[in-house]
Amino acid sequence: MKSGKAENRSTDGMIDYDANSRAQQNNALGNAEVISELAQRVSSHADVLNMTDFGCGPGQSAIETVKPALSCWNDCAPNKMVSVCHADQPGNDWNALMQRIFGDNGYVRGANPAQVSTSVGSFYERMRPDRSVSLATCFFASHWLRSPASLPAPDTVWFADLTGEARTRMWQIAERDWIRFLRLRAEELRPDGYLFVSTIGAAPDKGEVNGTAASGRTLYRAMQDVTSSMTEDGLLDRKASEAFLFGLWFMTAEEARSPFEIHADLNEAYEIDTIEVVPDQNGDIFADCIDEPDLYAQNYAGYTRAFAASSLRHQLFRPSETTKRTAEALETEFFKRYEALYKEKTSALALEQWHLNVILRRR
């Protein structure tokens, strides 16, 4: 199921996803009790229990997301059929995921293992049959927009530092995608089923240009610094760099809640259990190597490259290619400069994160 075309691979360029997805794994492990509680709530609703993880990715975090629900159902509903569906884009590294599911640290064990399936596509389209899902999860994925954004943004590579009409337009795109995501999941969930979204969020901060502090602000501003320096050095096409934006939006709790206040169909479809933004309690994900600047910088470059390289490659490096400079060479230079920034400034650029948690019950 792995696509042969690099441009269709969502994990393109990730040499080792697990080695560069510490935040994703921390989030899955940190939500284990909540997943177990929600699994308990739906355990008596049907003869067949299905958990679907939207935007699952290829790593161990996908396994850790599923394990608490299966453990709960094994205890409280041992005679029911249990199935797990992993849903993601065609370019996900499905082979790596299956090896983990059926491996020593996977979850297909025991006399009555869960039935495993996949759904390949975008979660901005239907991925499951009507009323078939007991528990839906979506971790660290729904902040990505349906398609890349292209707006006038000469001074920033991400949404949080946009101002004026460009910011308004970007939010309209993000809000549209969030509403679409919610409506699609409403069709797929069983009555009394739950949707649990835990993704990257933003928190109020009067010191920020738009009054909110968005997760990863040090990382994205470091990438903007590198983009600016490479543009000034003539390595990146100025038109491409001034239009480039990462196709994502990290919502505040108010932004996540607003569709339910505006759209009657969503208010009728869901009962809101939780909508909140909470600070990540794990702190600097690479604090264990802060005294080794080279390693610290390498780790942050690897972590950032894992989620950012695909967008940079397709929207910035390839449009900047010349007969003398390939996209691969530009990518190498970009992360060389990015790593140098982290080696120089170390913990001043440490990752800050806020998590947006949304738990909804299907009426």
C-alpha positions as CSV (number, residue, x, y, z in Angstrom):
1,M,0.0,0.0,0.0
2,K,3.0,2.2,0.1
3,S,3.0,4.7,-2.8
4,G,6.0,4.8,-5.1
5,K,5.7,8.5,-5.8
6,A,7.6,10.6,-3.3
7,E,5.1,13.5,-3.6
8,N,2.3,11.3,-2.3
9,R,4.2,10.0,0.7
10,S,3.2,11.7,3.9
11,T,6.2,10.2,5.6
12,D,8.6,11.1,2.8
13,G,12.0,11.9,4.2
14,M,11.5,10.4,7.6
15,I,14.5,8.0,8.1
16,D,13.2,6.9,11.4
17,Y,9.7,8.1,12.4
18,D,9.9,6.8,15.9
19,A,13.2,8.5,16.6
20,N,11.7,11.8,15.6
21,S,8.2,11.6,17.1
22,R,8.8,11.8,20.8
23,A,6.1,14.4,21.2
24,Q,3.5,12.2,19.5
25,Q,4.4,9.2,21.7
26,N,4.3,11.3,24.8
27,N,0.8,12.5,23.9
28,A,-0.5,9.0,23.3
29,L,0.9,7.7,26.5
30,G,-0.3,10.7,28.4
31,N,-3.9,10.2,27.3
32,A,-4.1,6.5,28.1
33,E,-6.5,6.9,31.0
34,V,-8.8,9.1,29.0
35,I,-8.9,6.5,26.1
36,S,-9.6,3.7,28.6
37,E,-12.4,5.7,30.2
38,L,-14.1,6.4,26.8
39,A,-13.7,2.8,25.8
40,Q,-15.5,1.8,29.0
41,R,-18.3,4.2,28.2
42,V,-19.0,2.6,24.8
43,S,-18.4,-1.0,25.9
44,S,-22.1,-1.8,26.3
45,H,-23.4,-0.1,23.2
46,A,-23.0,-2.8,20.5
47,D,-22.1,-6.4,19.9
48,V,-19.2,-5.2,17.7
49,L,-16.8,-2.6,19.1
50,N,-14.7,-0.6,16.7
51,M,-12.0,1.9,17.3
52,T,-10.7,4.0,14.4
53,D,-7.6,6.1,14.7
54,F,-7.7,8.9,12.1
55,G,-4.3,10.2,10.9
56,C,-2.6,7.3,12.7
57,G,0.9,7.6,11.2
58,P,3.4,4.7,11.0
59,G,4.9,4.7,14.5
60,Q,4.6,3.3,18.0
61,S,2.3,6.2,19.0
62,A,-0.4,4.6,16.9
63,I,0.0,1.4,18.8
64,E,0.0,3.2,22.2
65,T,-3.2,5.0,21.2
66,V,-5.1,1.7,20.7
67,K,-3.8,-0.4,23.6
68,P,-5.8,1.3,26.4
69,A,-9.1,0.7,24.6
70,L,-8.3,-2.9,23.8
71,S,-7.2,-3.6,27.3
72,C,-10.5,-2.1,28.6
73,W,-12.6,-4.1,26.2
74,N,-10.8,-7.3,27.0
75,D,-11.7,-6.8,30.6
76,C,-15.2,-5.5,30.4
77,A,-16.5,-7.0,27.1
78,P,-14.5,-10.2,26.5
79,N,-17.2,-11.8,24.4
80,K,-17.7,-9.0,21.9
81,M,-16.0,-8.8,18.6
82,V,-13.4,-6.0,18.6
83,S,-11.9,-4.3,15.6
84,V,-9.3,-1.6,15.0
85,C,-9.1,0.5,11.9
86,H,-6.0,2.6,11.2
87,A,-6.9,5.5,8.9
88,D,-4.3,7.7,7.1
89,Q,-3.1,8.9,3.7
90,P,-1.8,6.7,0.9
91,G,1.7,7.8,1.6
92,N,1.7,6.6,5.2
93,D,4.4,4.0,5.8
94,W,1.9,1.2,6.1
95,N,4.5,-1.6,6.1
96,A,6.2,-0.1,9.1
97,L,2.9,0.3,10.9
98,M,1.9,-3.3,10.3
99,Q,5.2,-4.6,11.4
100,R,4.7,-2.8,14.7
101,I,1.1,-3.9,15.2
102,F,2.1,-7.6,14.8
103,G,5.5,-7.2,16.5
104,D,6.6,-7.8,20.0
105,N,5.3,-4.4,21.2
106,G,2.1,-4.5,19.2
107,Y,-1.4,-5.3,20.3
108,V,-2.4,-8.4,18.2
109,R,-2.0,-11.0,21.0
110,G,-4.0,-13.5,23.0
111,A,-6.7,-16.0,22.1
112,N,-9.1,-13.4,20.8
113,P,-7.1,-10.6,19.1
114,A,-8.6,-7.5,17.6
115,Q,-9.5,-7.6,13.9
116,V,-7.1,-5.1,12.2
117,S,-8.0,-3.1,9.1
118,T,-6.9,0.1,7.3
119,S,-8.7,2.9,5.6
120,V,-6.5,4.8,3.1
121,G,-7.4,8.3,2.2
122,S,-7.9,11.8,3.7
123,F,-9.9,12.3,6.9
124,Y,-11.4,15.3,5.1
125,E,-13.4,12.6,3.2
126,R,-15.5,9.7,4.4
127,M,-13.3,6.9,5.7
128,R,-15.7,4.6,7.5
129,P,-19.2,3.3,7.0
130,D,-22.2,5.0,8.5
131,R,-22.6,4.5,12.2
132,S,-19.8,2.0,12.5
133,V,-17.3,3.5,14.9
134,S,-17.6,3.2,18.6
135,L,-14.5,5.2,19.5
136,A,-12.7,7.6,17.1
137,T,-9.4,9.1,17.9
138,C,-7.3,11.7,16.1
139,F,-4.0,12.6,17.7
140,F,-1.6,15.3,16.4
141,A,-3.1,15.3,13.0
142,S,-6.2,17.5,12.6
143,H,-4.2,20.7,12.7
144,W,-3.1,20.0,9.2
145,L,-5.3,21.6,6.6
146,R,-7.0,19.8,3.7
147,S,-4.6,21.4,1.2
148,P,-1.5,23.6,1.2
149,A,-2.1,27.3,1.8
150,S,-0.8,30.0,-0.5
151,L,-1.3,33.6,0.7
152,P,0.9,36.7,0.8
153,A,3.2,36.1,3.7
154,P,6.6,37.7,3.2
155,D,7.5,37.8,6.8
156,T,6.4,34.4,8.2
157,V,6.1,30.8,7.3
158,W,3.2,30.0,9.6
159,F,-0.3,31.1,10.5
160,A,0.4,32.5,14.0
161,D,2.3,35.6,12.8
162,L,0.0,36.5,10.0
163,T,-1.9,39.7,10.3
164,G,-4.7,41.5,8.5
165,E,-6.5,40.0,5.5
166,A,-4.1,37.1,5.2
167,R,-4.8,35.9,8.8
168,T,-8.5,36.3,8.3
169,R,-8.3,34.2,5.1
170,M,-6.2,31.5,6.7
171,W,-8.6,31.2,9.6
172,Q,-11.5,30.8,7.2
173,I,-9.7,27.9,5.5
174,A,-8.9,26.3,8.9
175,E,-12.5,26.8,10.2
176,R,-13.9,25.3,7.0
177,D,-11.7,22.2,7.4
178,W,-12.5,21.7,11.1
179,I,-16.2,21.9,10.4
180,R,-15.9,19.4,7.5
181,F,-13.9,17.0,9.8
182,L,-16.6,17.1,12.5
183,R,-19.4,16.5,10.0
184,L,-17.7,13.5,8.5
185,R,-17.0,11.9,11.8
186,A,-20.6,12.5,12.9
187,E,-21.7,10.3,10.0
188,E,-19.3,7.5,10.9
189,L,-19.9,7.4,14.7
190,R,-22.4,5.2,16.3
191,P,-25.0,6.9,18.5
192,D,-23.4,7.4,21.9
193,G,-20.0,6.8,20.3
194,Y,-17.1,9.2,21.1
195,L,-14.7,11.3,19.2
196,F,-11.5,12.2,20.9
197,V,-9.2,14.8,19.2
198,S,-6.0,15.6,20.9
199,T,-3.9,17.9,18.7
200,I,-1.6,20.9,18.8
201,G,-3.2,24.1,20.2
202,A,-2.7,27.7,21.1
203,A,-3.3,29.6,24.4
204,P,-4.0,33.3,25.2
205,D,-0.9,35.5,25.4
206,K,-1.2,39.3,25.3
207,G,2.4,39.6,24.4
208,E,1.9,37.9,21.0
209,V,1.0,39.8,17.9
210,N,-2.4,38.2,17.7
211,G,-3.0,37.7,21.4
212,T,-2.3,33.9,21.3
213,A,0.8,31.8,21.8
214,A,0.8,29.0,19.3
215,S,2.7,25.7,19.9
216,G,6.1,25.5,18.4
217,R,6.6,29.2,18.0
218,T,10.3,28.9,18.5
219,L,10.6,26.2,15.8
220,Y,8.6,28.0,13.2
221,R,10.3,31.3,13.8
222,A,13.7,29.6,13.5
223,M,12.5,28.2,10.2
224,Q,11.5,31.7,9.1
225,D,15.0,32.9,10.0
226,V,16.5,30.3,7.8
227,T,14.1,30.9,5.0
228,S,14.9,34.7,5.1
229,S,18.6,34.1,5.2
230,M,18.5,31.7,2.2
231,T,16.3,34.0,0.3
232,E,18.6,36.9,0.9
233,D,21.6,34.7,-0.2
234,G,19.8,34.0,-3.5
235,L,19.3,30.3,-2.7
236,L,15.5,30.4,-2.5
237,D,13.1,31.9,-5.0
238,R,11.8,35.1,-3.5
239,K,8.3,34.8,-4.9
240,A,8.0,31.2,-3.6
241,S,9.4,32.1,-0.1
242,E,7.1,35.1,0.2
243,A,4.0,33.0,-0.6
244,F,5.0,29.9,1.4
245,L,3.0,28.9,4.5
246,F,2.8,25.7,6.4
247,G,-0.7,24.3,5.8
248,L,-1.8,24.2,9.4
249,W,-3.6,26.0,12.2
250,F,-3.4,25.4,15.9
251,M,-6.7,26.3,17.4
252,T,-7.6,27.9,20.7
253,A,-10.4,26.4,22.7
254,E,-12.7,29.2,21.6
255,E,-11.9,28.6,18.0
256,A,-12.5,24.8,18.4
257,R,-15.9,25.5,20.1
258,S,-17.2,28.2,17.7
259,P,-18.7,25.9,15.0
260,F,-21.0,24.3,17.6
261,E,-22.3,27.8,18.4
262,I,-22.9,28.7,14.8
263,H,-24.0,25.5,13.0
264,A,-27.2,23.8,14.3
265,D,-26.4,20.5,12.7
266,L,-23.1,20.1,14.7
267,N,-24.9,21.1,17.9
268,E,-27.5,18.5,17.2
269,A,-25.0,15.8,16.3
270,Y,-22.7,16.2,19.3
271,E,-22.8,16.6,23.0
272,I,-19.6,18.4,24.1
273,D,-17.8,16.6,26.9
274,T,-14.5,18.5,26.8
275,I,-13.0,21.4,24.8
276,E,-9.8,22.7,26.4
277,V,-6.3,23.7,25.8
278,V,-3.7,22.5,28.3
279,P,0.1,23.0,28.5
280,D,2.3,20.1,27.7
281,Q,3.7,18.9,31.0
282,N,6.7,17.2,29.4
283,G,8.7,20.3,28.9
284,D,11.7,20.4,26.6
285,I,11.5,17.1,24.7
286,F,15.3,17.0,24.4
287,A,16.3,18.4,27.8
288,D,18.2,15.2,28.5
289,C,20.9,16.3,26.1
290,I,21.0,20.1,26.8
291,D,24.6,19.9,27.9
292,E,25.6,18.5,24.5
293,P,24.8,21.3,22.0
294,D,25.7,19.3,18.9
295,L,23.4,16.4,19.9
296,Y,20.7,18.8,21.1
297,A,20.8,20.6,17.7
298,Q,20.8,17.3,15.8
299,N,17.7,16.1,17.7
300,Y,15.7,19.3,17.1
301,A,16.7,19.3,13.4
302,G,15.6,15.6,13.1
303,Y,12.3,16.3,14.9
304,T,11.5,19.3,12.8
305,R,12.5,17.7,9.6
306,A,10.1,14.8,10.3
307,F,7.0,17.0,10.1
308,A,8.2,20.0,8.0
309,A,10.4,18.6,5.2
310,S,7.5,17.5,3.0
311,S,5.9,20.9,3.0
312,L,9.2,22.7,2.5
313,R,10.3,20.4,-0.3
314,H,7.1,20.7,-2.4
315,Q,6.2,24.3,-1.8
316,L,9.6,26.0,-1.3
317,F,12.6,23.9,-2.4
318,R,11.3,22.5,-5.7
319,P,10.0,25.9,-6.9
320,S,13.5,27.2,-6.1
321,E,15.4,24.6,-8.1
322,T,17.9,25.6,-10.7
323,T,20.4,23.8,-12.9
324,K,23.0,24.3,-10.2
325,R,20.8,23.7,-7.1
326,T,18.5,20.7,-6.6
327,A,15.7,20.6,-4.1
328,E,17.7,18.0,-2.2
329,A,20.7,20.3,-1.9
330,L,18.4,23.2,-0.8
331,E,16.9,20.9,1.9
332,T,20.3,19.9,3.1
333,E,21.4,23.5,3.4
334,F,18.2,24.6,5.1
335,F,18.5,22.0,7.9
336,K,22.2,22.7,8.2
337,R,21.5,26.3,9.0
338,Y,18.5,25.3,11.2
339,E,20.8,23.0,13.2
340,A,23.4,25.7,13.5
341,L,20.8,28.0,15.1
342,Y,19.9,25.4,17.7
343,K,23.5,24.7,18.4
344,E,24.0,28.4,19.1
345,K,20.9,29.2,21.1
346,T,20.0,25.7,22.5
347,S,17.3,25.9,25.1
348,A,16.2,29.4,24.1
349,L,14.6,27.6,21.1
350,A,13.1,24.7,23.1
351,L,9.8,23.5,22.0
352,E,6.7,24.9,23.8
353,Q,3.4,23.1,23.3
354,W,-0.2,23.4,24.3
355,H,-2.6,20.5,23.6
356,L,-6.1,21.1,22.3
357,N,-8.3,18.3,23.7
358,V,-11.8,17.8,22.2
359,I,-14.1,15.0,23.4
360,L,-17.5,14.8,21.8
361,R,-20.3,12.3,22.3
362,R,-22.5,11.4,19.3
363,R,-26.1,12.0,20.2
